[in-house]
């Protein structure tokens, strides 16, 4: 057991909402239990907020926006506060990492090294960026001056998933806040704790009350009222495609608010026989699907390997599987932790059962694991002999399950890779520069990696094609989601 683990026995968390700068219970007093997938312990009772609480948060956000106490600040002043916010996240990194691990089950080494660091970096980067965004002057004739300016959209509703609670929140609140908006964040009921703590740190850093509100609750009770609210100007959502479609409908049913959705994926990872480094391709394929317990929208869950090298590839892959056996997430040596809850664990096991019943060959895993009693764990799983029509090749599993398919022709594999409702990420491994460019262009995905997987940076956009959603997180392009573009036309009657 890791030395940090005993301290968690007495750890207490505040599950109340944060509205207008104050921690508050749900107006009707309801709560729900927040339990840890690590060992089933009760972490705290969380405010089960509903429509009235959402309305209170939106009213606070609107009042803050109209007062201009944040939106009216000079960008350089907002920058200083955002950077202070980022520094506070880093300073409280151990606390936030432990909270994230207990709440959703990921290994604490990654909660600290990836999630905390990425969230802080994201908030710092957008703080640094906001006073470097210039407006424009149109090339009109001498009798007019046309200004093209960006203004904050107003009140932004944000709904984030449970797999990367801090990172997904940061990707949305950072550009929204930096641009001068007020935010109402609804975290997943499966992992609400770090969002509430982030809002406290934002207040301490100097973000005014009402500018950043966090309202926990269930989707139908809190998420839907946020998406339907007539005084929310923009809704940003990351989660399932099924719910994302509902978000777009609710945006249209209400005030036609902007709706930005980052949704599911079934990303293809294509390895050609002329792959320049087979060991690295194997490590990337295995490591990326099992990272975060496979609970990643961009996980490369469809592995296409050219037939002539498939046996060699799988031999190497199977040797790596023991490195990813689930362990106690509080142990700093653990690389694969717990599935977020029993519901998701049951869903992963259902897909594993479908893989077997539909004729795929189980090469590794496929069973529950018990590194910690009372927790939610499953073995890293690999299926071979998968065909495109099988359920495990078509549907997003959100667990550590890899489907291996073989191919013999580049055109054939591109067609199979694109035969999906999703289009989030993809990869191609080849030494042929022409093949790399040609296949990358042909793949319908928001990001295509060449001879790598899941390497990225805050400077590049993240999002997908088709039913993987609309809009982009990260990079300067994220400002497009949270700003309005205004033209001010000034007539000049007497040009010199």
Secondary structure as UniProt FT lines:
FT   TURN            3..4
FT   HELIX           5..10
FT   STRAND          17..19
FT   TURN            20..21
FT   STRAND          22..24
FT   TURN            27..28
FT   STRAND          31..35
FT   TURN            37..39
FT   STRAND          42..47
FT   HELIX           51..67
FT   TURN            68..72
FT   HELIX           75..91
FT   HELIX           93..104
FT   HELIX           108..110
FT   HELIX           111..116
FT   HELIX           117..130
FT   TURN            131..132
FT   STRAND          136..137
FT   TURN            142..143
FT   STRAND          144..152
FT   STRAND          155..159
FT   TURN            163..164
FT   HELIX           165..178
FT   TURN            179..180
FT   STRAND          182..186
FT   TURN            189..190
FT   HELIX           193..205
FT   TURN            209..210
FT   STRAND          212..214
FT   HELIX           219..223
FT   HELIX           224..228
FT   TURN            230..231
FT   STRAND          234..238
FT   HELIX           241..253
FT   TURN            254..255
FT   STRAND          258..262
FT   STRAND          268..271
FT   TURN            273..274
FT   HELIX           278..290
FT   HELIX           291..294
FT   TURN            297..298
FT   STRAND          302..306
FT   HELIX           307..321
FT   HELIX           322..324
FT   TURN            329..330
FT   TURN            332..333
FT   HELIX           342..357
FT   TURN            358..359
FT   STRAND          361..364
FT   STRAND          368..369
FT   TURN            373..374
FT   STRAND          377..378
FT   STRAND          381..384
FT   TURN            388..389
FT   HELIX           391..394
FT   STRAND          401..407
FT   HELIX           410..418
FT   STRAND          425..429
FT   HELIX           433..442
FT   STRAND          447..450
FT   TURN            458..459
FT   HELIX           466..468
FT   STRAND          469..470
FT   HELIX           476..481
FT   STRAND          483..491
//
